[in-house]
């Protein structure tokens, strides 16, 4: 009995160590699809690329065909009406506008619009990532209302005070992912990076073992 228990502990430790390796985390937990496109538009609009890819992961888990019940479309889950406003702000011609809105699930279009919108929110909320993400999820109008009602400044950082549970969870998840992406893709350090057990839900253990 003790021998079996020890063997089980060894196997669990080995799996945990394996999953904690940066190369494994990059492939299964925190991949970076569409990297060149994300980096291109993040640089153009002056947006943190790790924030952009984290929004994409939480919004759609990198499914370009994702469509929410409310009608948000694509990798960065953009509402058609928001996309129309973005197209206008970008100065697109009517033909460009119509073409882009018809193909919002196209990764290049979706990422271009999504990163521009993050840039717009960054300017509006003075670079405060909690407010930026809350606005991306719940709408800038709601965030403005919360700021006024609760006397929040642009230094606001207490995520737990966000009134909507869904938005609180969203902001926490994106910021958590951003921290992971920054660590995995900014450093050349190849030492295993410890992960929390809840992160395993993002991976299929059977895939990790084959």
N, C-alpha and C positions, 0 to 999 in steps of 0.2 A: 504494500500500500504506500509506504513512504517512498519507495523507489519510483513508483508511478507518479507520485506527487512531484518528486524532484525532476523527473523527466518532463512533466507538464510545465513546470516553472522554467526549465531550460528552453523549451520550445517557445513559450510565450515571450521570454526575454529575447530570444534570437529573432522572432518575428518583429518585436517592437524595435530592436536595434536596426533591423533591415529596413523597416518602414521609416525610421528616423533619418536614414541616409538622404542627403540633399537630392541626389539623382533620382531616387525613388519618389520622394515628395514632389519633385518637379514633374515627373511623368504621370503620377496617379492622383495626387492631392491638389497640387497647385501648378497645373500646366500653363503655358503662355501661348495659346493659339493666336493667330493673326498678329503676331508680335510686331512685325515691321509696320503694319498699318496702324496699330495702336501707338507705336513710338513716333511715327510720322505725324499723326494728327495731334498727339499730346504735345509734341515739340512745337507744332504750328500754333496751337491755341494756348500754350504755356500752362499745361495741366500735368500733374504728376502721373506718369505712365502707370505706376503701381496702383494708384487710386482708380484709374480708368479700367485696368484689367480686373481689379477687385469688384468694381461695380458690375462689370460684365459677368463675372463668375456668379455673383449673388443673384443678379437679375435673371439670367437665363441658363447658367451653368454651361455656357458656350454653345447653346443650341441656336443656330441662326433661324430656325423655323419656329422658335418659341412665340406663343401668342397668349397673353393673359386673358382672363375673363373680362377684364375692363377694356380690352382691345389693344393693349400695348404690344408692340411688334419687335421681333428680332433680338439680336445679341444684347443690346443695351435697353431693351423694352421701352421703345419710344411710342408715345401716343400719336396717332395721325395728325391731330390738331396741333400738338407740340411740334411735330415735324414740319407742318405747314408754316408755322411761325418762324422756326429756325431757317427754313428755306428763304423766307422773305428777308430775314435779318442778314442772311448771307448774300443777298442780292441776286438770287437765281432768276433766270428768265422763266417765263411761263412754261416753256417746253421742258426746261431742266427741272423745274418744280414738279410738273406732272409726272415726269419720268422717275424722279427720285421717290416720290410718294407711292408710286405704283410698285416700287421694288425696295420697300423699307427693310425687307429681310435680307437684302444684299449686304454682306459684311462690310464692304468698303463704305457704302452709303450710311449704314447704321452707325458705324464707328465714327465716321466724320461728324454726323449730327450729334451723337452722344457726347463725344469729347468737346465739341463746341459748346454744348449746353452746360457741361461741367465747368467750362471756362467762364461762361456767362454767370453761373451761380457763384463761382469763385470771386468774381468781381463784385457781385451784389452783396455777398456776405463776408467781404473783407478777408477771404482766404480761410475762414473758419470751417474746417472739414466736417465737424458735427452738423453745423447748420446747412452746409452745402448738401450733404447726404440726406439730411432730413427733408430738405426742399426737393431733392431729386425724387424721393419716394412719396412724400405727402403733398407736394406742391408748395411753391414759394409763397403763395397767399396764406396758407395755413401757418407756415413758419413765421411770417411777418406778424400774424395775429398772435401767435404764442409769445413772440418777443415783446410785443406791446403789452399784452395782458399780464405777463409774468416779469416784466422789466428785465428781460435778458439783454445783455450787451453783446458786442461782437466777440467778446472773450468767453462766451458761454461754452461750457465743456461737460456739464453733468448730463450725460445721455439718459440716465434714469429719470430725469425730470420731463422728458418728452412725453406729451399726453397720450399719443397713440402707441399701443403695445407693438403693433406691426412695425411702426417706424423705429421705435426703440431697438427692436430686434434687428432690423435691417441695418441701422447705423453701426451697431456693435459687430455684426457679421462682416460688413465691408471693412471696417477699421481693423478687425482681426486678420482678415485676408491681406489687407494692405501691408500689415506688419510682416506677415509671412513672405509675401512676394518680395518686399524690400530686402529681407534677410537672405532669401534664396538666390535672388537674381542680381544683387548688388555686390555680393562678396564672392571672392575666389576661395574662401575657406571651405574645404571639403569634409570637415568633421561632421559627424552626425548631428542633426538639429532635433532636439527633443520635441515631441508633439504631444498634445493632449489627447486622451483617449477618445473624446467626442469627435475628434477630427477624422477618425477612422470611418465615420459614416459617409465621407466623401469618396472613399475608395472601396473597391470590391476586393475582398481579401483573396478570393480565388484567383483573381488576375495577378495579384502580387506574388503569388506562389508558383506561377508558371512562366 
